[in-house]
Amino acid sequence: MTVKYLSTTALSKEIKIPAKDVFAILADYGLINREENNWILTEKGKKHGGIVKSHPQYGTYIAWNEEMKNNSIFQKLENEENLLNSTSLGKHFGISKFRINPILSELGLVQKDVKGWRVTPLGNLMGGKQFEHVKTGIPYVCWNPEILTKKSIINALKEVQGDSASEEKNESKNTTVEFREKFEAKHRSADGHYVRSRAEMLIDNWLYMSEIVHAYERKLPIEEDVYCDFYLPVGKVYIEFWGLENDERYKERKKEKIRVYEKYGFNLIELDDNDIKNLDDILPKKLLKFGIQAY
């Protein structure tokens, strides 16, 4: 069977990517080198199907096995063109590109790598795609443009900018809102949080005295209107205290919240009345499972 070879220019036409970009990609991957205004095929390039051919009019040139048009190095560029990087997101929301990834990390959509950022399972659900810089190998994440319509993302970024408008003002009446209206947050914890029960106050105080950063009633970074009792940014851990086990409506609410936590694979710590009596023994063990050391 005769192998068909394509010049780099012909290859660019086949894959519908400008020739200058194709040359740049091949060079970035070490398949060709630029020497004295000429492109030189490397040993790595030969292993990827490259050969040097001669033409009576144009001289020598590099050609590629036609299978090269299916190589993933070109497919990645094509797929990435329609996605948004952190810079694009920052411009859209009026936030510095250096703050976007830490915000997305707090929401559990990305996580810090040794260098760069990696998408999380939740980030995948939100349209995140993992990439690596060609030369450095540093990971980064791009996003489907649909992320710009996600209510959870929009509201989180508004909060960072100091916009007090909350989606809760537009929430329809549901069991979560009814519960929050019925049980007023009137118990003041040591760090100034106002919580809805003595048990929550003890949990909040324990976290504060253990110097563990935490948020109270943080909305989950999903489209459903669900709020956790406590959220720990370090470890991306959610804490739920189940206190009204004899209330049927509360039990239904608990069942639904657990379903949501399982659906998105969130890190969840569950506490009940018996645990509250032994927080010093119970909570450190539960936290350690998620890499959080209390003492």
Steps between C-alpha positions, in 0.01 A plus 500: 500500500639838393541752781381849411703792630390860540717808510452710815307756294278228353452359850383841624235510227380150591453582868380858431759665723723785369841378380688730740309346793573148378875579476485650850326194646746260337790708636347517849475121508860466385418340165680771302761765577573837342861537386624789284153577365441134411282238666694186599331167574604359839540137602177532694334633186618196303342271759173687447496426126702792367736468205710737290408517133646685202328696227681613180346848528453556876795306637484288815201512735349304789206275429277301735320169485138596428402339833661804660181697433330294772771568757365625833738798506283664234169380638574661835556839339176466304302402812651778711409778257136514615578484874565771757821522704543680832592823324178492295292429811669785684426746220136391486441544873735795552733303729877463478607180326719428803192483726281284276665164571511551880128584487425193289712299744294626796192381311659159451524523119882492476783404731855633528769279354874529573487751216178600330147374553309176448128460445300311766211257440259784577693723260452236230125510562515879460670471160867520600759347268856412601796619291877525536733766363691354208847615610478493880247224563329724759131403528220748451124488457274647234123525519200447279338843438188366673678568831409867446132406549546293816312668782732358766809642327342839431392547862833383643688751287254774595566429867876535444441840339295613799164478325251442779232386258439136575311247298315417818292813445367337186462151641165335476348381824655161583577288804845657540362854512216396731750336736723807509202727567367274775830468688649845544879531520519651848782305667822702480818291474849604609602618155190716455293259289130490589381140478163328542557266795719441804648193328604706198650758736712227663617375160583854386689572822693174471609582145594855594702396805674235285597779255315331214366750246131438440188655354150470642203419275706515181297428189621188322666588164222332302184614326270350767419734792674305776693645793741314726530559873877553483757505221877462542691639198807298598411148396175615336304339783134556588361442849135424568346480845180296509303609802124453444479127436139481628370758251369336180553808279852535636569133424389555141726804476789297639440221249499747210818675616686169535388409146650827372830444683525150352402619152791746483748294702553770764708430811242479778529468878174419678447576868210425736413576861722223634799637307447847645569361848838368382625748239858483629508128423269476199577801281883467478463140374240597242707795380817294472329278240502804271857605580411767758700483822331673793779476757 
